[in-house]
Amino acid sequence: MALTESIVDLLLCKPVFLGLAACALLFLVGRALEPSVDGLEPPIIRHNIPIFGHFYSILKDQEAFFKRLDKKYHKPIATIPILNSKMYAITDPILVQSAYCNKHLSFTPFAVAGAQKVAGFDDAHHQVLMQSNVLPEYFKSIYDGTTAPHIHRLNVTSLKHVSKHINSIGADGMDAANTYLWLRNLMTVATCEALYGPDNPIRGDELVEDVWTFETGLPYLFFHIFNSKTLRRTKEARRRLQLALGKWCTTMKQDDEQVSAYIRNRVGILRGYGVEGQKLGDIEVGLIHVPTSNSIPTIFWFFIHVFTRPNLVVQLRAEVEPIARRGPGHVVTINVDDILEKCPLLISAYREASRLCNGFTCNRMVLEDTTITDRHDRSYLLKKGTTVKMPAGVVHASEDIWGEDAAAFRADRFLDKGLTSEQAKLRRAAFTPFGGGAHMCPGRNFATAEIYGFVAALLLGYNVEPLDGNWDTYKPPPMSTCPQVTSVCKPEDEASVCGTRLTRRNGWEAAQWRFISGEVIE
């Protein structure tokens, strides 16, 4: 009784009473300031702390925010109040596909808003992007530069750099002190060789490191909340990349076919609007991370999932060996098209690795009031001016879609038999590592082909072992949370990833690897 009376007295004392009243008032005001929701819009999920609650959580947790929300509420689509606005979060695969196909949802507004933040170019050049027809032409040029003939050339040029590296491994083998950094640096240069041609400006170790410093700091460039050490380091890396790219753009000839059409086309569009020299490099840096930041962490996890499973390695070698053609001079030729047609387990294993590590959050802006419909024919109103978020990490991890072992790697998951038509449809709709609709990643076939070719050659020609023991006792590094501005999780501590030793396999000691893609031969 005395304790109860003491608590009552405390609550009724003036300072505490006023404090509680102020909190209650702030709560009510916060709720009142939250955006209204039409009865036809997706159901709203409110945070206990109005206005700032979801904003803080999404900044802190990034892609994991949506996983936590899905686990707690399990709604196919929801309205999330953020500050004095709102967004829609879609986690049902059929609704996601409905959104991808909706012409009133567009990525372009995010490209316009984010371009200057990412690249840091001046207001005059931002006005060129805003007040002319350059953006539609620019995006079209990128897609025109990634048609099948251009992709085949990109594949072969990238894999030529890879083959030069692995062909140089002699009888003593090769030690990579850090598996992630080895793959990251090798494939960054290989990708840039394919894009920029013989005068590729991104070759030196410092600039390769700058690509990844810049990529890691993208969230800081977007939000720019305070001038942290990370933000300063990101801007310094960006500037070095801009200077290198500006120098390269200044001397690039528009008709140089050794430079990829993917690059030539978009540089040509900017030149047509009066952007020249260093200013081209200032803008070009905004896309330097696009072909590397997603495919390269994916190849690391694919590598780890495959080579830590000796039985899987045996199966994949048996599948890949028939497509490898031995020729004079110990040349072994792999046609990337043969992998696509004749290596279903390898492709399934890659997709499974991608499913587990890909946390792509697709962004769209609602341009006009519109509706999307789920598998039960329920329609939801999406209001003009609202952001739509579609977090692939949620559907990629769904046990309802992928089974009770959804969190585990199973190499043949994408070859599953006996699925109902509904299950098969859901899985097709749920696997979206490259987005979908009009803005699906134009370089997706390049990204996958260079991975397939590289891993196929490693499987056939090399023994792959960890430096510090055997695969039986090896523990893969923990995965970091995926920032919303990128798509694939990296190792939590990149610097501490174990090393790898490569030695030539019996019967393949002198193999010199060569790759074909379409009609293009190395």
TATA-V806378 format. One record per residue. N is the residue number from 0. RES is the residue in three letters. D_FIRST is the distance of its C-alpha to the first C-alpha in whole Angstrom. Layout:
n:N res:RES d_first:D_FIRST
n:N res:RES d_first:D_FIRST
This chain:
n:0 res:MET d_first:0
n:1 res:ALA d_first:4
n:2 res:LEU d_first:5
n:3 res:THR d_first:5
n:4 res:GLU d_first:6
n:5 res:SER d_first:9
n:6 res:ILE d_first:10
n:7 res:VAL d_first:11
n:8 res:ASP d_first:12
n:9 res:LEU d_first:14
n:10 res:LEU d_first:16
n:11 res:LEU d_first:17
n:12 res:CYS d_first:18
n:13 res:LYS d_first:22
n:14 res:PRO d_first:23
n:15 res:VAL d_first:21
n:16 res:PHE d_first:21
n:17 res:LEU d_first:25
n:18 res:GLY d_first:25
n:19 res:LEU d_first:23
n:20 res:ALA d_first:26
n:21 res:ALA d_first:29
n:22 res:CYS d_first:28
n:23 res:ALA d_first:28
n:24 res:LEU d_first:31
n:25 res:LEU d_first:33
n:26 res:PHE d_first:32
n:27 res:LEU d_first:33
n:28 res:VAL d_first:36
n:29 res:GLY d_first:37
n:30 res:ARG d_first:37
n:31 res:ALA d_first:39
n:32 res:LEU d_first:41
n:33 res:GLU d_first:42
n:34 res:PRO d_first:45
n:35 res:SER d_first:45
n:36 res:VAL d_first:46
n:37 res:ASP d_first:49
n:38 res:GLY d_first:48
n:39 res:LEU d_first:51
n:40 res:GLU d_first:50
n:41 res:PRO d_first:48
n:42 res:PRO d_first:45
n:43 res:ILE d_first:43
n:44 res:ILE d_first:40
n:45 res:ARG d_first:38
n:46 res:HIS d_first:36
n:47 res:ASN d_first:32
n:48 res:ILE d_first:33
n:49 res:PRO d_first:36
n:50 res:ILE d_first:39
n:51 res:PHE d_first:39
n:52 res:GLY d_first:37
n:53 res:HIS d_first:41
n:54 res:PHE d_first:43
n:55 res:TYR d_first:41
n:56 res:SER d_first:41
n:57 res:ILE d_first:45
n:58 res:LEU d_first:46
n:59 res:LYS d_first:44
n:60 res:ASP d_first:44
n:61 res:GLN d_first:48
n:62 res:GLU d_first:49
n:63 res:ALA d_first:46
n:64 res:PHE d_first:44
n:65 res:PHE d_first:46
n:66 res:LYS d_first:46
n:67 res:ARG d_first:42
n:68 res:LEU d_first:42
n:69 res:ASP d_first:44
n:70 res:LYS d_first:42
n:71 res:LYS d_first:39
n:72 res:TYR d_first:41
n:73 res:HIS d_first:44
n:74 res:LYS d_first:46
n:75 res:PRO d_first:49
n:76 res:ILE d_first:49
n:77 res:ALA d_first:46
n:78 res:THR d_first:46
n:79 res:ILE d_first:44
n:80 res:PRO d_first:43
n:81 res:ILE d_first:44
n:82 res:LEU d_first:44
n:83 res:ASN d_first:45
n:84 res:SER d_first:48
n:85 res:LYS d_first:47
n:86 res:MET d_first:49
n:87 res:TYR d_first:50
n:88 res:ALA d_first:49
n:89 res:ILE d_first:52
n:90 res:THR d_first:51
n:91 res:ASP d_first:53
n:92 res:PRO d_first:57
n:93 res:ILE d_first:59
n:94 res:LEU d_first:57
n:95 res:VAL d_first:58
n:96 res:GLN d_first:61
n:97 res:SER d_first:61
n:98 res:ALA d_first:60
n:99 res:TYR d_first:63
n:100 res:CYS d_first:65
n:101 res:ASN d_first:64
n:102 res:LYS d_first:67
n:103 res:HIS d_first:64
n:104 res:LEU d_first:62
n:105 res:SER d_first:63
n:106 res:PHE d_first:63
n:107 res:THR d_first:65
n:108 res:PRO d_first:63
n:109 res:PHE d_first:61
n:110 res:ALA d_first:64
n:111 res:VAL d_first:65
n:112 res:ALA d_first:62
n:113 res:GLY d_first:61
n:114 res:ALA d_first:65
n:115 res:GLN d_first:65
n:116 res:LYS d_first:62
n:117 res:VAL d_first:63
n:118 res:ALA d_first:66
n:119 res:GLY d_first:66
n:120 res:PHE d_first:69
n:121 res:ASP d_first:70
n:122 res:ASP d_first:69
n:123 res:ALA d_first:73
n:124 res:HIS d_first:73
n:125 res:HIS d_first:70
n:126 res:GLN d_first:72
n:127 res:VAL d_first:74
n:128 res:LEU d_first:72
n:129 res:MET d_first:70
n:130 res:GLN d_first:73
n:131 res:SER d_first:76
n:132 res:ASN d_first:76
n:133 res:VAL d_first:76
n:134 res:LEU d_first:73
n:135 res:PRO d_first:74
n:136 res:GLU d_first:77
n:137 res:TYR d_first:75
n:138 res:PHE d_first:73
n:139 res:LYS d_first:76
n:140 res:SER d_first:78
n:141 res:ILE d_first:76
n:142 res:TYR d_first:76
n:143 res:ASP d_first:80
n:144 res:GLY d_first:80
n:145 res:THR d_first:78
n:146 res:THR d_first:80
n:147 res:ALA d_first:81
n:148 res:PRO d_first:84
n:149 res:HIS d_first:82
n:150 res:ILE d_first:80
n:151 res:HIS d_first:82
n:152 res:ARG d_first:84
n:153 res:LEU d_first:80
n:154 res:ASN d_first:80
n:155 res:VAL d_first:83
n:156 res:THR d_first:82
n:157 res:SER d_first:79
n:158 res:LEU d_first:80
n:159 res:LYS d_first:83
n:160 res:HIS d_first:81
n:161 res:VAL d_first:79
n:162 res:SER d_first:82
n:163 res:LYS d_first:83
n:164 res:HIS d_first:80
n:165 res:ILE d_first:80
n:166 res:ASN d_first:84
n:167 res:SER d_first:84
n:168 res:ILE d_first:82
n:169 res:GLY d_first:85
n:170 res:ALA d_first:85
n:171 res:ASP d_first:82
n:172 res:GLY d_first:80
n:173 res:MET d_first:77
n:174 res:ASP d_first:74
n:175 res:ALA d_first:71
n:176 res:ALA d_first:69
n:177 res:ASN d_first:66
n:178 res:THR d_first:66
n:179 res:TYR d_first:64
n:180 res:LEU d_first:66
n:181 res:TRP d_first:69
n:182 res:LEU d_first:69
n:183 res:ARG d_first:68
n:184 res:ASN d_first:70
n:185 res:LEU d_first:73
n:186 res:MET d_first:72
n:187 res:THR d_first:71
n:188 res:VAL d_first:75
n:189 res:ALA d_first:76
n:190 res:THR d_first:75
n:191 res:CYS d_first:76
n:192 res:GLU d_first:79
n:193 res:ALA d_first:80
n:194 res:LEU d_first:78
n:195 res:TYR d_first:80
n:196 res:GLY d_first:83
n:197 res:PRO d_first:85
n:198 res:ASP d_first:84
n:199 res:ASN d_first:81
n:200 res:PRO d_first:79
n:201 res:ILE d_first:76
n:202 res:ARG d_first:77
n:203 res:GLY d_first:76
n:204 res:ASP d_first:73
n:205 res:GLU d_first:72
n:206 res:LEU d_first:72
n:207 res:VAL d_first:71
n:208 res:GLU d_first:67
n:209 res:ASP d_first:67
n:210 res:VAL d_first:67
n:211 res:TRP d_first:64
n:212 res:THR d_first:62
n:213 res:PHE d_first:63
n:214 res:GLU d_first:62
n:215 res:THR d_first:58
n:216 res:GLY d_first:58
n:217 res:LEU d_first:58
n:218 res:PRO d_first:55
n:219 res:TYR d_first:55
n:220 res:LEU d_first:58
n:221 res:PHE d_first:56
n:222 res:PHE d_first:53
n:223 res:HIS d_first:54
n:224 res:ILE d_first:51
n:225 res:PHE d_first:52
n:226 res:ASN d_first:55
n:227 res:SER d_first:54
n:228 res:LYS d_first:56
n:229 res:THR d_first:56
n:230 res:LEU d_first:57
n:231 res:ARG d_first:60
n:232 res:ARG d_first:61
n:233 res:THR d_first:61
n:234 res:LYS d_first:63
n:235 res:GLU d_first:66
n:236 res:ALA d_first:66
n:237 res:ARG d_first:67
n:238 res:ARG d_first:69
n:239 res:ARG d_first:71
n:240 res:LEU d_first:72
n:241 res:GLN d_first:73
n:242 res:LEU d_first:75
n:243 res:ALA d_first:77
n:244 res:LEU d_first:77
n:245 res:GLY d_first:78
n:246 res:LYS d_first:81
n:247 res:TRP d_first:81
n:248 res:CYS d_first:81
n:249 res:THR d_first:84
n:250 res:THR d_first:86
n:251 res:MET d_first:86
n:252 res:LYS d_first:88
n:253 res:GLN d_first:87
n:254 res:ASP d_first:90
n:255 res:ASP d_first:89
n:256 res:GLU d_first:88
n:257 res:GLN d_first:87
n:258 res:VAL d_first:84
n:259 res:SER d_first:82
n:260 res:ALA d_first:82
n:261 res:TYR d_first:78
n:262 res:ILE d_first:79
n:263 res:ARG d_first:82
n:264 res:ASN d_first:81
n:265 res:ARG d_first:78
n:266 res:VAL d_first:80
n:267 res:GLY d_first:83
n:268 res:ILE d_first:80
n:269 res:LEU d_first:79
n:270 res:ARG d_first:82
n:271 res:GLY d_first:84
n:272 res:TYR d_first:81
n:273 res:GLY d_first:82
n:274 res:VAL d_first:80
n:275 res:GLU d_first:82
n:276 res:GLY d_first:82
n:277 res:GLN d_first:78
n:278 res:LYS d_first:76
n:279 res:LEU d_first:77
n:280 res:GLY d_first:75
n:281 res:ASP d_first:72
n:282 res:ILE d_first:72
n:283 res:GLU d_first:73
n:284 res:VAL d_first:70
n:285 res:GLY d_first:68
n:286 res:LEU d_first:69
n:287 res:ILE d_first:70
n:288 res:HIS d_first:66
n:289 res:VAL d_first:67
n:290 res:PRO d_first:69
n:291 res:THR d_first:68
n:292 res:SER d_first:64
n:293 res:ASN d_first:63
n:294 res:SER d_first:66
n:295 res:ILE d_first:66
n:296 res:PRO d_first:63
n:297 res:THR d_first:63
n:298 res:ILE d_first:67
n:299 res:PHE d_first:64
n:300 res:TRP d_first:62
n:301 res:PHE d_first:65
n:302 res:PHE d_first:67
n:303 res:ILE d_first:64
n:304 res:HIS d_first:63
n:305 res:VAL d_first:67
n:306 res:PHE d_first:68
n:307 res:THR d_first:65
n:308 res:ARG d_first:66
n:309 res:PRO d_first:70
n:310 res:ASN d_first:70
n:311 res:LEU d_first:69
n:312 res:VAL d_first:72
n:313 res:VAL d_first:75
n:314 res:GLN d_first:74
n:315 res:LEU d_first:74
n:316 res:ARG d_first:77
n:317 res:ALA d_first:79
n:318 res:GLU d_first:78
n:319 res:VAL d_first:79
n:320 res:GLU d_first:83
n:321 res:PRO d_first:85
n:322 res:ILE d_first:84
n:323 res:ALA d_first:85
n:324 res:ARG d_first:89
n:325 res:ARG d_first:91
n:326 res:GLY d_first:94
n:327 res:PRO d_first:97
n:328 res:GLY d_first:95
n:329 res:HIS d_first:92
n:330 res:VAL d_first:91
n:331 res:VAL d_first:88
n:332 res:THR d_first:87
n:333 res:ILE d_first:84
n:334 res:ASN d_first:84
n:335 res:VAL d_first:81
n:336 res:ASP d_first:82
n:337 res:ASP d_first:82
n:338 res:ILE d_first:79
n:339 res:LEU d_first:77
n:340 res:GLU d_first:80
n:341 res:LYS d_first:80
n:342 res:CYS d_first:77
n:343 res:PRO d_first:74
n:344 res:LEU d_first:72
n:345 res:LEU d_first:72
n:346 res:ILE d_first:71
n:347 res:SER d_first:68
n:348 res:ALA d_first:67
n:349 res:TYR d_first:67
n:350 res:ARG d_first:65
n:351 res:GLU d_first:62
n:352 res:ALA d_first:62
n:353 res:SER d_first:62
n:354 res:ARG d_first:59
n:355 res:LEU d_first:57
n:356 res:CYS d_first:57
n:357 res:ASN d_first:58
n:358 res:GLY d_first:55
n:359 res:PHE d_first:57
n:360 res:THR d_first:55
n:361 res:CYS d_first:58
n:362 res:ASN d_first:57
n:363 res:ARG d_first:59
n:364 res:MET d_first:59
n:365 res:VAL d_first:59
n:366 res:LEU d_first:62
n:367 res:GLU d_first:62
n:368 res:ASP d_first:59
n:369 res:THR d_first:60
n:370 res:THR d_first:59
n:371 res:ILE d_first:59
n:372 res:THR d_first:58
n:373 res:ASP d_first:57
n:374 res:ARG d_first:58
n:375 res:HIS d_first:57
n:376 res:ASP d_first:59
n:377 res:ARG d_first:55
n:378 res:SER d_first:56
n:379 res:TYR d_first:54
n:380 res:LEU d_first:55
n:381 res:LEU d_first:55
n:382 res:LYS d_first:55
n:383 res:LYS d_first:58
n:384 res:GLY d_first:57
n:385 res:THR d_first:54
n:386 res:THR d_first:54
n:387 res:VAL d_first:54
n:388 res:LYS d_first:53
n:389 res:MET d_first:54
n:390 res:PRO d_first:53
n:391 res:ALA d_first:55
n:392 res:GLY d_first:53
n:393 res:VAL d_first:51
n:394 res:VAL d_first:54
n:395 res:HIS d_first:55
n:396 res:ALA d_first:52
n:397 res:SER d_first:52
n:398 res:GLU d_first:51
n:399 res:ASP d_first:52
n:400 res:ILE d_first:55
n:401 res:TRP d_first:56
n:402 res:GLY d_first:55
n:403 res:GLU d_first:52
n:404 res:ASP d_first:54
n:405 res:ALA d_first:54
n:406 res:ALA d_first:53
n:407 res:ALA d_first:55
n:408 res:PHE d_first:59
n:409 res:ARG d_first:62
n:410 res:ALA d_first:65
n:411 res:ASP d_first:66
n:412 res:ARG d_first:63
n:413 res:PHE d_first:66
n:414 res:LEU d_first:68
n:415 res:ASP d_first:66
n:416 res:LYS d_first:68
n:417 res:GLY d_first:67
n:418 res:LEU d_first:64
n:419 res:THR d_first:64
n:420 res:SER d_first:66
n:421 res:GLU d_first:62
n:422 res:GLN d_first:61
n:423 res:ALA d_first:64
n:424 res:LYS d_first:64
n:425 res:LEU d_first:60
n:426 res:ARG d_first:61
n:427 res:ARG d_first:64
n:428 res:ALA d_first:62
n:429 res:ALA d_first:59
n:430 res:PHE d_first:61
n:431 res:THR d_first:61
n:432 res:PRO d_first:62
n:433 res:PHE d_first:64
n:434 res:GLY d_first:63
n:435 res:GLY d_first:65
n:436 res:GLY d_first:67
n:437 res:ALA d_first:69
n:438 res:HIS d_first:67
n:439 res:MET d_first:67
n:440 res:CYS d_first:68
n:441 res:PRO d_first:72
n:442 res:GLY d_first:72
n:443 res:ARG d_first:70
n:444 res:ASN d_first:74
n:445 res:PHE d_first:75
n:446 res:ALA d_first:71
n:447 res:THR d_first:71
n:448 res:ALA d_first:75
n:449 res:GLU d_first:75
n:450 res:ILE d_first:72
n:451 res:TYR d_first:74
n:452 res:GLY d_first:77
n:453 res:PHE d_first:76
n:454 res:VAL d_first:74
n:455 res:ALA d_first:77
n:456 res:ALA d_first:79
n:457 res:LEU d_first:76
n:458 res:LEU d_first:76
n:459 res:LEU d_first:80
n:460 res:GLY d_first:81
n:461 res:TYR d_first:78
n:462 res:ASN d_first:76
n:463 res:VAL d_first:73
n:464 res:GLU d_first:70
n:465 res:PRO d_first:67
n:466 res:LEU d_first:69
n:467 res:ASP d_first:66
n:468 res:GLY d_first:66
n:469 res:ASN d_first:67
n:470 res:TRP d_first:65
n:471 res:ASP d_first:63
n:472 res:THR d_first:61
n:473 res:TYR d_first:61
n:474 res:LYS d_first:57
n:475 res:PRO d_first:58
n:476 res:PRO d_first:56
n:477 res:PRO d_first:53
n:478 res:MET d_first:53
n:479 res:SER d_first:52
n:480 res:THR d_first:50
n:481 res:CYS d_first:53
n:482 res:PRO d_first:53
n:483 res:GLN d_first:54
n:484 res:VAL d_first:57
n:485 res:THR d_first:58
n:486 res:SER d_first:58
n:487 res:VAL d_first:58
n:488 res:CYS d_first:56
n:489 res:LYS d_first:57
n:490 res:PRO d_first:56
n:491 res:GLU d_first:53
n:492 res:ASP d_first:55
n:493 res:GLU d_first:59
n:494 res:ALA d_first:60
n:495 res:SER d_first:59
n:496 res:VAL d_first:61
n:497 res:CYS d_first:63
n:498 res:GLY d_first:67
n:499 res:THR d_first:69
n:500 res:ARG d_first:73
n:501 res:LEU d_first:75
n:502 res:THR d_first:79
n:503 res:ARG d_first:82
n:504 res:ARG d_first:82
n:505 res:ASN d_first:85
n:506 res:GLY d_first:87
n:507 res:TRP d_first:86
n:508 res:GLU d_first:87
n:509 res:ALA d_first:89
n:510 res:ALA d_first:87
n:511 res:GLN d_first:87
n:512 res:TRP d_first:85
n:513 res:ARG d_first:86
n:514 res:PHE d_first:84
n:515 res:ILE d_first:86
n:516 res:SER d_first:84
n:517 res:GLY d_first:86
n:518 res:GLU d_first:89
n:519 res:VAL d_first:88
n:520 res:ILE d_first:89
n:521 res:GLU d_first:88
